[in-house]
Amino acid sequence: MRLSALLLFSLGSASLCNLTLAQAAAAVVSPISDQTSLAVTIYNEDLALVKDNRQIKLMNGLSTLSFRDVSGQIKPETALLRSLLPNSSLQVLEQNFDFDLLTPQKLLEKHVGQQVTVIHSNPVTGTETQEVATVLSAQEGVVLKIGQRIETGIPGRIVYADVPDQLKDRPTLTTQIQYKGAEQASLELSYLTGGLQWKADYVAELSNKEDAIDLSGWVTLTNTSGTAYPNAKLQLVAGDVNRVRETIRPKAMMMRAEAMVEDAVMPTEQGLLEYHLYTLPRTTSINDQQTKQVALLSAQHIPARKSLVLIGADNDYQAQSRVQEKNQKVQVFVEFDNKESSKLGLPLPRGTMRVYQKDQDGAAQFVGEDQIDHTPKNDTIRLKLGNAFDVTADRQQTDFKNLTKANQTPVYESAYAITLHNAKKEAVTVNVQEPLNGDWKMLSESHPHQKTTAHQASWQLRVPAEGTATLKYRVQVKY
């Protein structure tokens, strides 16, 4: 019994030793120089798909393969490693993502409970002395035991004997694989990661006549993933992809990069499920902690329309008001059609559109910006640029009647006068929009209205140069 047990122990020990030696001999580290191609697809809301192809020298059998320079925000559960060569097989048995990167603080923390060497330098003579210290704590500072005394803070330089295996200088994905195939293996590692973001930015220049715009589109890329992506084929997905929600990391500030080259090749676009996929025409490098911009589109002389809009209040028809509302703001909008006939006709990703217009000296001046949503082809883009300076409105309730009978539906009758003031040297047209909730009926009006929606009446009023125009109307509303 003892002999059998001893024999089994010996055989087990020998097998374990042989396995350990085999694993040590088959340990392979793949640096970034093994990379043959790289493709990155970036989605909205801090998500990207990375496809990293590498040529790696592998032994047949069991190996430990370490991929250096993967994303520092890789989602390890999404990693997929496969062989690209025919007549080869690869099975992943285990994988570990080492994101505990080497820093002075991490090195100190890993040596808690261990001995280090502290070197003191005499500030007068420059003579150095050494002492052996035990690291007791590295939380919110350092606590050392040197001989029979306890010291806080670092009293000199700390020298370590080595770097712990757990600490890596670069984000590394370590896999244990079973491989069969050619010695020069071709592998693809794909994974999802955070830390890569993109957004669309647009620059529109409004013509002096305010009837056309020149539009440039940019893709702003931001990389805070902890690694660089050199010479990557870049694709961008526009659309709201459903995801299981996680804690969103803080986004880096965006900043403007180099100017777009005119006549440059623009990205191509194609449908992807119910989204749009944009492929950049050339590879690009995205360094870690970098924001860069690449051209998305360019279109000139797109027909545009400027409008001045006065929007009324929702709840003015159920009560009497004795207050005259003076100097109400008239909003400024610019809109254009996303159609081929309008020299555009492209699916436009969500982003910020900034509008400029040249002054009398020919210098482009910023006149407003607005956020656009994902806008399909043949839709209309409408931008709110701000409030008009020279066009204002006064609004006054001139009559009110409560026509409600006992135990019946509330009925009210109201009359209003809206006076528009134009300080410009040219006439303007103002679109007056009045929300009308409930069941409403126009009783009288000085200008004809349009029922633009079930709960809105609108009027187009021409206001003469440096003059005024007044809209009067009476409406009955049943709630």
Secondary structure, 3 states (H helix, E strand, C coil): CHHHHHHHHHHHHHHHHHHHHHHHHCEEEECHHHEEEEEEEEECCCEEEEEEEEEEECCCEEEEEEEECCCCCECHHHCEEEECCCCCEEEEEEEEEECCECCHHHHHHHCECCEEEEEEECCCCCCEEEEEEEEEECCCCCEEEECCEEEECCCCEEECCCCCCCCECCCEEEEEEEEECCCEEEEEEEEEECCEEEEEEEEEEECCCCCEEEEEEEEEEEECCCCCEEEEEEEEEECCCCCCCCCCCCCCCCCCCCCCCCCCCCCEEEEECCEEEEECCCCEEECCCEEEEEEEEEEEEEEEEEEEEEECCCCCCCCCCCCCEEEEEEEEEEEEECCHHHCCCCCECCEEEEEEEECCCCCEEEEEEEEECCECCCCEEEEEEEEEEEEEEEEEEEEEEECCCCCCCCEEEEEEEEEEEECCCCCEEEEEEEECCCEEEEEEECCCCEEEECCEEEEEEEECCCCEEEEEEEEEEEC
